[in-house]
Amino acid sequence: METTADKKKYWLYFGISTVITLGLLIFANEWFWAGLPFMLTYLVQAMDKM
């Protein structure tokens, strides 16, 4: 079972990776897929589904 500190950390990482992925989508859209694994992994961990 994860603590609330871990979940907060995962939500923070999800937010950061989402911003990076959106930045890639705007400025280098051929590379935006490179941020998707990080964004989706941290989303699943923050929702405590893994």
PQR file with spaces between the fields and no chain letter, atoms N, CA, C, O and H, PARSE charges and radii, in Angstrom:
ATOM       1  N    MET     1       0.840   -1.186    0.000 -0.4000 1.5000
ATOM       2  CA   MET     1       0.000    0.000    0.000 -0.0000 2.0000
ATOM       3  C    MET     1       0.879    1.241    0.000  0.5500 1.7000
ATOM       4  O    MET     1       1.822    1.356    0.783 -0.5500 1.4000
ATOM       5  N    GLU     2       0.560    2.144   -0.872 -0.4000 1.5000
ATOM       6  CA   GLU     2       1.368    3.351   -0.984 -0.0000 2.0000
ATOM       7  C    GLU     2       0.870    4.412   -0.006  0.5500 1.7000
ATOM       8  O    GLU     2      -0.313    4.469    0.329 -0.5500 1.4000
ATOM       9  H    GLU     2      -0.206    2.050   -1.508  0.4000 1.0000
ATOM      10  N    THR     3       1.789    5.233    0.434 -0.4000 1.5000
ATOM      11  CA   THR     3       1.427    6.316    1.339 -0.0000 2.0000
ATOM      12  C    THR     3       0.909    7.510    0.532  0.5500 1.7000
ATOM      13  O    THR     3       1.026    7.555   -0.693 -0.5500 1.4000
ATOM      14  H    THR     3       2.750    5.186    0.161  0.4000 1.0000
ATOM      15  N    THR     4       0.339    8.465    1.251 -0.4000 1.5000
ATOM      16  CA   THR     4      -0.163    9.650    0.557 -0.0000 2.0000
ATOM      17  C    THR     4       0.985   10.477   -0.016  0.5500 1.7000
ATOM      18  O    THR     4       0.811   11.171   -1.018 -0.5500 1.4000
ATOM      19  H    THR     4       0.243    8.428    2.245  0.4000 1.0000
ATOM      20  N    ALA     5       2.154   10.407    0.616 -0.4000 1.5000
ATOM      21  CA   ALA     5       3.317   11.129    0.086 -0.0000 2.0000
ATOM      22  C    ALA     5       3.723   10.553   -1.269  0.5500 1.7000
ATOM      23  O    ALA     5       4.094   11.296   -2.177 -0.5500 1.4000
ATOM      24  H    ALA     5       2.295    9.843    1.430  0.4000 1.0000
ATOM      25  N    ASP     6       3.654    9.229   -1.403 -0.4000 1.5000
ATOM      26  CA   ASP     6       3.966    8.609   -2.694 -0.0000 2.0000
ATOM      27  C    ASP     6       2.965    9.032   -3.760  0.5500 1.7000
ATOM      28  O    ASP     6       3.346    9.334   -4.891 -0.5500 1.4000
ATOM      29  H    ASP     6       3.353    8.625   -0.665  0.4000 1.0000
ATOM      30  N    LYS     7       1.685    9.054   -3.400 -0.4000 1.5000
ATOM      31  CA   LYS     7       0.659    9.438   -4.368 -0.0000 2.0000
ATOM      32  C    LYS     7       0.827   10.894   -4.794  0.5500 1.7000
ATOM      33  O    LYS     7       0.652   11.217   -5.969 -0.5500 1.4000
ATOM      34  H    LYS     7       1.375    8.809   -2.481  0.4000 1.0000
ATOM      35  N    LYS     8       1.161   11.766   -3.862 -0.4000 1.5000
ATOM      36  CA   LYS     8       1.392   13.173   -4.209 -0.0000 2.0000
ATOM      37  C    LYS     8       2.576   13.302   -5.159  0.5500 1.7000
ATOM      38  O    LYS     8       2.561   14.099   -6.098 -0.5500 1.4000
ATOM      39  H    LYS     8       1.303   11.504   -2.908  0.4000 1.0000
ATOM      40  N    LYS     9       3.599   12.501   -4.892 -0.4000 1.5000
ATOM      41  CA   LYS     9       4.782   12.525   -5.757 -0.0000 2.0000
ATOM      42  C    LYS     9       4.414   12.063   -7.164  0.5500 1.7000
ATOM      43  O    LYS     9       4.858   12.653   -8.148 -0.5500 1.4000
ATOM      44  H    LYS     9       3.611   11.854   -4.130  0.4000 1.0000
ATOM      45  N    TYR    10       3.610   11.017   -7.261 -0.4000 1.5000
ATOM      46  CA   TYR    10       3.207   10.514   -8.576 -0.0000 2.0000
ATOM      47  C    TYR    10       2.318   11.517   -9.306  0.5500 1.7000
ATOM      48  O    TYR    10       2.429   11.665  -10.523 -0.5500 1.4000
ATOM      49  H    TYR    10       3.250   10.537   -6.462  0.4000 1.0000
ATOM      50  N    TRP    11       1.431   12.213   -8.575 -0.4000 1.5000
ATOM      51  CA   TRP    11       0.609   13.244   -9.220 -0.0000 2.0000
ATOM      52  C    TRP    11       1.482   14.385   -9.724  0.5500 1.7000
ATOM      53  O    TRP    11       1.229   14.940  -10.793 -0.5500 1.4000
ATOM      54  H    TRP    11       1.341   12.093   -7.587  0.4000 1.0000
ATOM      55  N    LEU    12       2.502   14.734   -8.961 -0.4000 1.5000
ATOM      56  CA   LEU    12       3.426   15.780   -9.396 -0.0000 2.0000
ATOM      57  C    LEU    12       4.173   15.347  -10.654  0.5500 1.7000
ATOM      58  O    LEU    12       4.281   16.115  -11.610 -0.5500 1.4000
ATOM      59  H    LEU    12       2.708   14.283   -8.092  0.4000 1.0000
ATOM      60  N    TYR    13       4.683   14.127  -10.652 -0.4000 1.5000
ATOM      61  CA   TYR    13       5.381   13.613  -11.832 -0.0000 2.0000
ATOM      62  C    TYR    13       4.450   13.544  -13.037  0.5500 1.7000
ATOM      63  O    TYR    13       4.863   13.833  -14.160 -0.5500 1.4000
ATOM      64  H    TYR    13       4.594   13.503   -9.875  0.4000 1.0000
ATOM      65  N    PHE    14       3.193   13.162  -12.807 -0.4000 1.5000
ATOM      66  CA   PHE    14       2.215   13.127  -13.895 -0.0000 2.0000
ATOM      67  C    PHE    14       2.005   14.523  -14.468  0.5500 1.7000
ATOM      68  O    PHE    14       1.964   14.685  -15.687 -0.5500 1.4000
ATOM      69  H    PHE    14       2.857   12.928  -11.895  0.4000 1.0000
ATOM      70  N    GLY    15       1.874   15.520  -13.623 -0.4000 1.5000
ATOM      71  CA   GLY    15       1.692   16.892  -14.089 -0.0000 2.0000
ATOM      72  C    GLY    15       2.868   17.391  -14.889  0.5500 1.7000
ATOM      73  O    GLY    15       2.700   18.013  -15.937 -0.5500 1.4000
ATOM      74  H    GLY    15       1.907   15.388  -12.632  0.4000 1.0000
ATOM      75  N    ILE    16       4.062   17.118  -14.392 -0.4000 1.5000
ATOM      76  CA   ILE    16       5.269   17.557  -15.098 -0.0000 2.0000
ATOM      77  C    ILE    16       5.383   16.858  -16.451  0.5500 1.7000
ATOM      78  O    ILE    16       5.679   17.499  -17.459 -0.5500 1.4000
ATOM      79  H    ILE    16       4.198   16.613  -13.540  0.4000 1.0000
ATOM      80  N    SER    17       5.151   15.555  -16.473 -0.4000 1.5000
ATOM      81  CA   SER    17       5.273   14.830  -17.736 -0.0000 2.0000
ATOM      82  C    SER    17       4.162   15.217  -18.713  0.5500 1.7000
ATOM      83  O    SER    17       4.365   15.164  -19.926 -0.5500 1.4000
ATOM      84  H    SER    17       4.910   15.035  -15.653  0.4000 1.0000
ATOM      85  N    THR    18       2.993   15.604  -18.203 -0.4000 1.5000
ATOM      86  CA   THR    18       1.926   16.077  -19.077 -0.0000 2.0000
ATOM      87  C    THR    18       2.315   17.393  -19.735  0.5500 1.7000
ATOM      88  O    THR    18       2.091   17.584  -20.930 -0.5500 1.4000
ATOM      89  H    THR    18       2.829   15.647  -17.217  0.4000 1.0000
ATOM      90  N    VAL    19       2.894   18.292  -18.962 -0.4000 1.5000
ATOM      91  CA   VAL    19       3.339   19.573  -19.518 -0.0000 2.0000
ATOM      92  C    VAL    19       4.420   19.342  -20.568  0.5500 1.7000
ATOM      93  O    VAL    19       4.408   19.974  -21.624 -0.5500 1.4000
ATOM      94  H    VAL    19       3.076   18.137  -17.991  0.4000 1.0000
ATOM      95  N    ILE    20       5.339   18.453  -20.285 -0.4000 1.5000
ATOM      96  CA   ILE    20       6.401   18.153  -21.256 -0.0000 2.0000
ATOM      97  C    ILE    20       5.820   17.540  -22.522  0.5500 1.7000
ATOM      98  O    ILE    20       6.218   17.906  -23.628 -0.5500 1.4000
ATOM      99  H    ILE    20       5.348   17.939  -19.427  0.4000 1.0000
ATOM     100  N    THR    21       4.882   16.611  -22.369 -0.4000 1.5000
ATOM     101  CA   THR    21       4.260   15.973  -23.525 -0.0000 2.0000
ATOM     102  C    THR    21       3.487   16.986  -24.362  0.5500 1.7000
ATOM     103  O    THR    21       3.554   16.957  -25.591 -0.5500 1.4000
ATOM     104  H    THR    21       4.559   16.313  -21.470  0.4000 1.0000
ATOM     105  N    LEU    22       2.751   17.882  -23.701 -0.4000 1.5000
ATOM     106  CA   LEU    22       2.033   18.918  -24.444 -0.0000 2.0000
ATOM     107  C    LEU    22       3.001   19.883  -25.130  0.5500 1.7000
ATOM     108  O    LEU    22       2.740   20.342  -26.242 -0.5500 1.4000
ATOM     109  H    LEU    22       2.697   17.906  -22.702  0.4000 1.0000
ATOM     110  N    GLY    23       4.105   20.188  -24.474 -0.4000 1.5000
ATOM     111  CA   GLY    23       5.127   21.019  -25.100 -0.0000 2.0000
ATOM     112  C    GLY    23       5.715   20.367  -26.330  0.5500 1.7000
ATOM     113  O    GLY    23       5.942   21.025  -27.345 -0.5500 1.4000
ATOM     114  H    GLY    23       4.317   19.815  -23.570  0.4000 1.0000
ATOM     115  N    LEU    24       5.962   19.077  -26.238 -0.4000 1.5000
ATOM     116  CA   LEU    24       6.451   18.354  -27.412 -0.0000 2.0000
ATOM     117  C    LEU    24       5.407   18.336  -28.515  0.5500 1.7000
ATOM     118  O    LEU    24       5.744   18.451  -29.693 -0.5500 1.4000
ATOM     119  H    LEU    24       5.778   18.543  -25.414  0.4000 1.0000
ATOM     120  N    LEU    25       4.148   18.194  -28.143 -0.4000 1.5000
ATOM     121  CA   LEU    25       3.085   18.177  -29.140 -0.0000 2.0000
ATOM     122  C    LEU    25       2.987   19.513  -29.860  0.5500 1.7000
ATOM     123  O    LEU    25       2.690   19.554  -31.054 -0.5500 1.4000
ATOM     124  H    LEU    25       3.874   18.101  -27.186  0.4000 1.0000
ATOM     125  N    ILE    26       3.229   20.593  -29.154 -0.4000 1.5000
ATOM     126  CA   ILE    26       3.132   21.925  -29.759 -0.0000 2.0000
ATOM     127  C    ILE    26       4.365   22.254  -30.598  0.5500 1.7000
ATOM     128  O    ILE    26       4.241   22.743  -31.721 -0.5500 1.4000
ATOM     129  H    ILE    26       3.470   20.560  -28.184  0.4000 1.0000
ATOM     130  N    PHE    27       5.560   21.985  -30.051 -0.4000 1.5000
ATOM     131  CA   PHE    27       6.781   22.460  -30.684 -0.0000 2.0000
ATOM     132  C    PHE    27       7.510   21.418  -31.523  0.5500 1.7000
ATOM     133  O    PHE    27       8.225   21.775  -32.459 -0.5500 1.4000
ATOM     134  H    PHE    27       5.661   21.588  -29.138  0.4000 1.0000
ATOM     135  N    ALA    28       7.345   20.147  -31.207 -0.4000 1.5000
ATOM     136  CA   ALA    28       8.013   19.084  -31.972 -0.0000 2.0000
ATOM     137  C    ALA    28       7.063   17.899  -32.052  0.5500 1.7000
ATOM     138  O    ALA    28       7.303   16.851  -31.453 -0.5500 1.4000
ATOM     139  H    ALA    28       6.765   19.856  -30.447  0.4000 1.0000
ATOM     140  N    ASN    29       5.968   18.083  -32.812 -0.4000 1.5000
ATOM     141  CA   ASN    29       4.901   17.088  -32.758 -0.0000 2.0000
ATOM     142  C    ASN    29       5.308   15.701  -33.256  0.5500 1.7000
ATOM     143  O    ASN    29       4.606   14.729  -32.977 -0.5500 1.4000
ATOM     144  H    ASN    29       5.773   18.934  -33.299  0.4000 1.0000
ATOM     145  N    GLU    30       6.391   15.585  -33.965 -0.4000 1.5000
ATOM     146  CA   GLU    30       6.837   14.246  -34.360 -0.0000 2.0000
ATOM     147  C    GLU    30       7.507   13.496  -33.199  0.5500 1.7000
ATOM     148  O    GLU    30       7.773   12.298  -33.307 -0.5500 1.4000
ATOM     149  H    GLU    30       6.960   16.375  -34.192  0.4000 1.0000
ATOM     150  N    TRP    31       7.777   14.192  -32.101 -0.4000 1.5000
ATOM     151  CA   TRP    31       8.409   13.574  -30.937 -0.0000 2.0000
ATOM     152  C    TRP    31       7.510   13.512  -29.701  0.5500 1.7000
ATOM     153  O    TRP    31       7.961   13.095  -28.634 -0.5500 1.4000
ATOM     154  H    TRP    31       7.561   15.165  -32.014  0.4000 1.0000
ATOM     155  N    PHE    32       6.245   13.919  -29.831 -0.4000 1.5000
ATOM     156  CA   PHE    32       5.406   13.974  -28.635 -0.0000 2.0000
ATOM     157  C    PHE    32       5.188   12.599  -28.015  0.5500 1.7000
ATOM     158  O    PHE    32       4.984   12.491  -26.806 -0.5500 1.4000
ATOM     159  H    PHE    32       5.879   14.257  -30.698  0.4000 1.0000
ATOM     160  N    TRP    33       5.228   11.557  -28.823 -0.4000 1.5000
ATOM     161  CA   TRP    33       5.010   10.197  -28.324 -0.0000 2.0000
ATOM     162  C    TRP    33       6.076    9.784  -27.319  0.5500 1.7000
ATOM     163  O    TRP    33       5.849    8.868  -26.529 -0.5500 1.4000
ATOM     164  H    TRP    33       5.394   11.644  -29.805  0.4000 1.0000
ATOM     165  N    ALA    34       7.230   10.438  -27.332 -0.4000 1.5000
ATOM     166  CA   ALA    34       8.308   10.070  -26.412 -0.0000 2.0000
ATOM     167  C    ALA    34       7.930   10.357  -24.961  0.5500 1.7000
ATOM     168  O    ALA    34       8.462    9.712  -24.056 -0.5500 1.4000
ATOM     169  H    ALA    34       7.414   11.182  -27.974  0.4000 1.0000
ATOM     170  N    GLY    35       7.034   11.299  -24.718 -0.4000 1.5000
ATOM     171  CA   GLY    35       6.598   11.609  -23.356 -0.0000 2.0000
ATOM     172  C    GLY    35       5.417   10.794  -22.884  0.5500 1.7000
ATOM     173  O    GLY    35       5.128   10.772  -21.688 -0.5500 1.4000
ATOM     174  H    GLY    35       6.603   11.822  -25.452  0.4000 1.0000
ATOM     175  N    LEU    36       4.728   10.124  -23.786 -0.4000 1.5000
ATOM     176  CA   LEU    36       3.526    9.384  -23.418 -0.0000 2.0000
ATOM     177  C    LEU    36       3.755    8.266  -22.394  0.5500 1.7000
ATOM     178  O    LEU    36       2.961    8.150  -21.461 -0.5500 1.4000
ATOM     179  H    LEU    36       4.963   10.141  -24.758  0.4000 1.0000
ATOM     180  N    PRO    37       4.796    7.444  -22.521 -0.5600 1.5000
ATOM     181  CA   PRO    37       4.970    6.379  -21.524  0.2800 2.0000
ATOM     182  C    PRO    37       5.129    6.914  -20.100  0.5500 1.7000
ATOM     183  O    PRO    37       4.602    6.328  -19.154 -0.5500 1.4000
ATOM     184  N    PHE    38       5.845    8.011  -19.948 -0.4000 1.5000
ATOM     185  CA   PHE    38       6.031    8.582  -18.620 -0.0000 2.0000
ATOM     186  C    PHE    38       4.716    9.132  -18.078  0.5500 1.7000
ATOM     187  O    PHE    38       4.356    8.890  -16.926 -0.5500 1.4000
ATOM     188  H    PHE    38       6.272    8.487  -20.716  0.4000 1.0000
ATOM     189  N    MET    39       4.008    9.871  -18.921 -0.4000 1.5000
ATOM     190  CA   MET    39       2.751   10.473  -18.498 -0.0000 2.0000
ATOM     191  C    MET    39       1.746    9.396  -18.084  0.5500 1.7000
ATOM     192  O    MET    39       1.120    9.510  -17.030 -0.5500 1.4000
ATOM     193  H    MET    39       4.300   10.068  -19.857  0.4000 1.0000
ATOM     194  N    LEU    40       1.590    8.374  -18.887 -0.4000 1.5000
ATOM     195  CA   LEU    40       0.598    7.342  -18.594 -0.0000 2.0000
ATOM     196  C    LEU    40       1.009    6.456  -17.422  0.5500 1.7000
ATOM     197  O    LEU    40       0.154    6.030  -16.646 -0.5500 1.4000
ATOM     198  H    LEU    40       2.099    8.282  -19.743  0.4000 1.0000
ATOM     199  N    THR    41       2.279    6.177  -17.284 -0.4000 1.5000
ATOM     200  CA   THR    41       2.749    5.370  -16.155 -0.0000 2.0000
ATOM     201  C    THR    41       2.502    6.082  -14.839  0.5500 1.7000
ATOM     202  O    THR    41       2.010    5.473  -13.889 -0.5500 1.4000
ATOM     203  H    THR    41       2.974    6.523  -17.915  0.4000 1.0000
ATOM     204  N    TYR    42       2.836    7.365  -14.768 -0.4000 1.5000
ATOM     205  CA   TYR    42       2.622    8.104  -13.522 -0.0000 2.0000
ATOM     206  C    TYR    42       1.142    8.323  -13.242  0.5500 1.7000
ATOM     207  O    TYR    42       0.753    8.415  -12.078 -0.5500 1.4000
ATOM     208  H    TYR    42       3.236    7.860  -15.540  0.4000 1.0000
ATOM     209  N    LEU    43       0.303    8.410  -14.274 -0.4000 1.5000
ATOM     210  CA   LEU    43      -1.132    8.504  -14.054 -0.0000 2.0000
ATOM     211  C    LEU    43      -1.664    7.226  -13.401  0.5500 1.7000
ATOM     212  O    LEU    43      -2.438    7.283  -12.446 -0.5500 1.4000
ATOM     213  H    LEU    43       0.619    8.335  -15.220  0.4000 1.0000
ATOM     214  N    VAL    44      -1.245    6.093  -13.919 -0.4000 1.5000
ATOM     215  CA   VAL    44      -1.697    4.813  -13.369 -0.0000 2.0000
ATOM     216  C    VAL    44      -1.198    4.633  -11.941  0.5500 1.7000
ATOM     217  O    VAL    44      -1.942    4.151  -11.087 -0.5500 1.4000
ATOM     218  H    VAL    44      -0.616    6.048  -14.695  0.4000 1.0000
ATOM     219  N    GLN    45       0.040    5.010  -11.669 -0.4000 1.5000
ATOM     220  CA   GLN    45       0.573    4.891  -10.311 -0.0000 2.0000
ATOM     221  C    GLN    45      -0.114    5.861   -9.353  0.5500 1.7000
ATOM     222  O    GLN    45      -0.347    5.512   -8.195 -0.5500 1.4000
ATOM     223  H    GLN    45       0.644    5.402  -12.363  0.4000 1.0000
ATOM     224  N    ALA    46      -0.442    7.067   -9.809 -0.4000 1.5000
ATOM     225  CA   ALA    46      -1.106    8.045   -8.940 -0.0000 2.0000
ATOM     226  C    ALA    46      -2.523    7.594   -8.618  0.5500 1.7000
ATOM     227  O    ALA    46      -3.026    7.862   -7.527 -0.5500 1.4000
ATOM     228  H    ALA    46      -0.252    7.350  -10.749  0.4000 1.0000
ATOM     229  N    MET    47      -3.166    6.915   -9.552 -0.4000 1.5000
ATOM     230  CA   MET    47      -4.517    6.416   -9.306 -0.0000 2.0000
ATOM     231  C    MET    47      -4.501    5.092   -8.531  0.5500 1.7000
ATOM     232  O    MET    47      -5.555    4.538   -8.220 -0.5500 1.4000
ATOM     233  H    MET    47      -2.757    6.697  -10.438  0.4000 1.0000
ATOM     234  N    ASP    48      -3.304    4.594   -8.224 -0.4000 1.5000
ATOM     235  CA   ASP    48      -3.111    3.358   -7.458 -0.0000 2.0000
ATOM     236  C    ASP    48      -3.756    2.155   -8.149  0.5500 1.7000
ATOM     237  O    ASP    48      -4.420    1.336   -7.513 -0.5500 1.4000
ATOM     238  H    ASP    48      -2.448    5.044   -8.477  0.4000 1.0000
ATOM     239  N    LYS    49      -3.549    2.071   -9.450 -0.4000 1.5000
ATOM     240  CA   LYS    49      -4.101    0.965  -10.245 -0.0000 2.0000
ATOM     241  C    LYS    49      -3.040   -0.042  -10.644  0.5500 1.7000
ATOM     242  O    LYS    49      -3.358   -1.025  -11.314 -0.5500 1.4000
ATOM     243  H    LYS    49      -3.011    2.737   -9.966  0.4000 1.0000
ATOM     244  N    MET    50      -1.784    0.168  -10.253 -0.4000 1.5000
ATOM     245  CA   MET    50      -0.741   -0.770  -10.627 -0.0000 2.0000
ATOM     246  C    MET    50      -0.211   -1.463   -9.412  0.5500 1.7000
ATOM     247  O    MET    50       0.684   -2.301   -9.520 -0.5500 1.4000
ATOM     248  H    MET    50      -1.526    0.967   -9.709  0.4000 1.0000
